[in-house]
Amino acid sequence: DQQVKQNSPSLSVQEGRISILNCDYTNSMFDYFLWYKKYPAEGPTFLISISSIKDKNEDGRFTVFLNKSAKHLSLHIVPSQPGDSAVYFCAASAGGSARQLTFGSGTQLTVLP
Amino acid sequence: DAGVIQSPRHEVTEMGQEVTLRCKPISGHDYLFWYRQTMMRGLELLIYFNNNVPIDDSGMPEDRFSAKMPNASFSTLKIQPSEPRDSAVYFCASTQGHYGYTFGSGTRLTVV
């Protein structure tokens, strides 16, 4: 049973437009959420996170939104750049710590020039 | 800081052989994780250690898999005997605080 789901395996967006990556979770104990970005032949790298006490967190071009009632979070990238092309993993943790994460299956984002 | 170091980067082995993957975490990080990435399942947690002690190995798929952390700077993941379905990218990650993991570059394992 996948507790963190990324239902879109891939997404293509034109450069300069908004990219929206979605993630759903089932475990109501999750209270800390993260997004990781992964380039080919590299390990995932931390991108942005959000605590369940917030519904939005922004860092430059990246914004994460959390809808606790819907158990849904999304990552917005504005404007999208070709260098953003990567696999994006959503991850969640329970207990107020990022020390044990459950990951989704990832979404391949391709930003077209 | 050299980051999390994994070796080898690539491993090709024959079915039935023993495979050992190695990881050096970031100095000072007290948690170490082993993950496996496949197309079907994404990133799966296999096992994690805190202060060199295994805390949760419920993700280890079978008894053929074992992991050790003899000291704070070294961990191994061993598969014996290996099978073709073990082919995947294996990641090691470490962390100390609440800001997510630092992953290594992974070991791509191919069992033929």
Interface residues (C-beta under 8 A of the other chain):
Chain A: Q6 Y32 L34 Y36 A41 E42 G43 P44 T45 F46 S49 F89 A91 G96 S97 A98 R99 Q100 L101 T102 F103 G104 S105 G106
Chain B: V4 Y31 F33 Y35 M40 R41 G42 L43 E44 L45 Y48 N50 D56 F91 A93 T95 G97 H98 Y99 G100 Y101 T102 F103 G104 S105 G106
